[in-house]
Amino acid sequence: MKRIILVRHGETNWNRENRIQGGVDIPLNERGKEQARDIALRLTHTVIRYIYSSRLSRALETAIEIAKLHKLEVLTDSRLDELRQGKWEGMKVSEVRRLYRDLYLKWEEDPTSVTPPGGESVREAFQRARDFWTENILPREGTGVIVAHKVINALIKLVLKNDSRLNLLWGKLPENAQIEKFSL
């Protein structure tokens, strides 16, 4: 039996400020570090065979906390890095709503209809999440942990359910430090 534990990284200062992080490498804040330790403790009695993480430090720091307790090495993969949001990265959501009003409204209505200026489309990110899954998760047995980001984790949930309805993305977004378990 194959089980996947999907974890979203702990909190960063940009999460607290409601800033778009995307591909910017923002570390965990103190609360995020506490959340990472708490996640690790919550998974102490789970037999984990492997851990994959985004290369971005907020996810990697969270994965390392889990790996320490299980004496595992964290495997990183750039395909787990967050959706790149170009010019929106570093901006507060309220600023993006004001400066890119029409574009952001379309983004909220259907994330497949718009690509953030200078960023990556949801379809491109979905393809890399699917490629990661096919190459790294499908061939493995046992329980594995994937530590990534809000949009990428939502896309992975669609991949693991073999669901390509990307317009459902916003309904699948996890909170910081959220743990979701799936049996396949």
C-alpha positions in Angstrom: 0.0 0.0 0.0 1.2 3.5 -0.9 0.5 6.4 1.4 1.4 10.1 0.7 1.6 12.7 3.4 1.4 16.2 1.8 2.8 19.0 4.0 2.8 22.7 3.4 5.7 24.6 4.9 5.5 26.6 8.1 4.8 30.3 8.2 7.1 33.0 6.8 7.0 36.7 7.4 5.6 37.1 3.9 2.8 34.7 4.7 2.0 36.9 7.8 2.1 40.0 5.6 0.0 38.4 2.9 2.7 38.9 0.3 3.0 36.7 -2.7 6.2 34.6 -2.4 6.2 32.4 -5.5 9.7 31.5 -6.4 11.3 34.0 -4.0 13.3 32.1 -1.3 11.8 33.3 2.0 12.8 31.4 5.1 10.6 30.3 7.9 10.0 32.9 10.7 10.0 31.8 14.4 6.4 30.6 14.3 7.2 28.7 11.1 10.1 26.9 12.8 7.9 26.0 15.7 5.3 24.7 13.2 7.9 22.6 11.4 9.0 21.0 14.7 5.3 20.4 15.6 4.7 18.7 12.2 7.8 16.4 12.8 6.5 15.5 16.3 3.0 14.7 14.9 4.6 12.3 12.4 7.0 10.6 14.9 5.0 7.4 15.0 4.5 7.1 11.2 6.9 4.9 9.4 8.2 7.1 6.6 10.3 5.7 3.8 11.2 8.9 1.9 10.8 12.6 2.0 10.8 15.0 -1.0 10.9 18.8 -0.7 11.0 21.9 -2.8 14.4 23.5 -3.0 13.0 26.7 -1.4 14.2 27.1 2.2 10.7 27.5 3.8 9.8 24.0 2.5 13.3 22.5 3.0 13.6 23.7 6.6 10.2 22.0 7.3 11.3 18.8 5.6 14.6 18.7 7.5 12.7 18.8 10.8 10.7 15.7 9.7 13.7 13.9 8.3 15.8 14.4 11.5 13.3 12.3 13.6 13.2 9.6 10.9 16.9 9.6 10.2 16.2 10.1 6.5 17.8 12.3 3.8 15.6 14.9 2.2 15.4 14.6 -1.5 14.9 18.0 -3.2 13.3 18.5 -6.6 12.8 21.9 -8.4 9.5 20.7 -9.7 8.1 21.1 -6.2 9.1 24.8 -6.0 6.1 27.2 -5.8 4.3 28.6 -8.8 6.5 31.5 -10.1 4.3 34.6 -10.1 6.7 37.1 -11.8 6.0 40.7 -11.1 3.5 39.9 -8.4 6.2 38.3 -6.2 7.0 40.4 -3.1 3.8 42.4 -3.5 0.9 42.2 -1.0 -2.2 40.7 -2.4 -4.0 44.0 -1.8 -1.4 45.8 -4.0 -1.8 43.2 -6.8 -5.6 43.6 -6.6 -5.2 47.4 -6.9 -2.4 47.5 -9.6 -3.6 44.6 -11.7 -7.3 44.8 -11.0 -8.8 43.1 -14.1 -6.1 40.6 -14.4 -6.2 39.6 -10.8 -10.1 39.3 -10.9 -9.7 36.9 -13.8 -7.0 35.0 -11.9 -9.4 34.6 -8.9 -12.2 33.5 -11.2 -10.2 31.0 -13.2 -6.5 30.5 -12.5 -6.0 28.8 -15.9 -7.2 31.9 -17.8 -4.3 34.2 -16.7 -0.6 34.0 -16.2 0.9 36.5 -13.7 3.1 39.0 -15.7 6.5 37.5 -16.1 5.4 34.4 -14.2 4.4 30.8 -14.9 1.0 29.5 -15.9 -0.9 27.1 -13.7 -0.8 24.6 -16.6 3.0 24.7 -16.7 3.2 24.2 -12.9 0.6 21.3 -13.2 2.7 19.7 -15.8 5.9 19.8 -13.7 3.9 18.5 -10.7 2.6 15.6 -12.8 6.1 14.9 -14.1 7.5 14.8 -10.6 4.7 12.5 -9.4 5.2 10.1 -12.4 9.0 9.9 -12.0 9.4 9.9 -8.2 6.2 8.8 -6.5 4.5 6.2 -8.7 7.5 3.8 -8.7 7.8 3.9 -4.8 6.1 1.8 -2.2 5.3 2.6 1.4 4.7 6.0 3.0 6.3 9.1 1.6 6.2 12.8 2.6 6.1 15.7 0.1 6.8 19.1 1.6 6.0 22.0 -0.8 3.8 25.1 -1.2 0.2 26.3 -1.4 -0.3 26.1 -5.1 2.0 23.2 -5.8 0.4 21.1 -3.1 -3.1 21.9 -4.5 -1.8 20.8 -7.9 -0.4 17.6 -6.5 -3.8 16.8 -5.0 -5.3 17.0 -8.4 -2.5 14.8 -9.9 -2.9 12.1 -7.2 -6.6 12.0 -7.9 -5.9 11.9 -11.6 -8.0 15.1 -12.0 -7.0 17.7 -14.5 -9.7 20.2 -13.7 -7.4 23.1 -12.9 -10.3 25.5 -12.4 -10.9 23.7 -9.1 -7.5 24.8 -7.8 -8.6 27.5 -5.4 -10.8 25.0 -3.5 -7.8 22.9 -2.7 -5.3 25.4 -1.2 -3.7 24.2 2.1 -2.9 26.5 5.1 0.6 26.9 6.4 1.8 23.7 8.2 -1.2 21.7 7.0 -0.7 18.0 6.9 -2.9 15.9 4.5 -2.8 12.1 4.2 -3.7 10.1 1.2 -3.9 6.3 0.6 -3.4 5.2 -3.0 
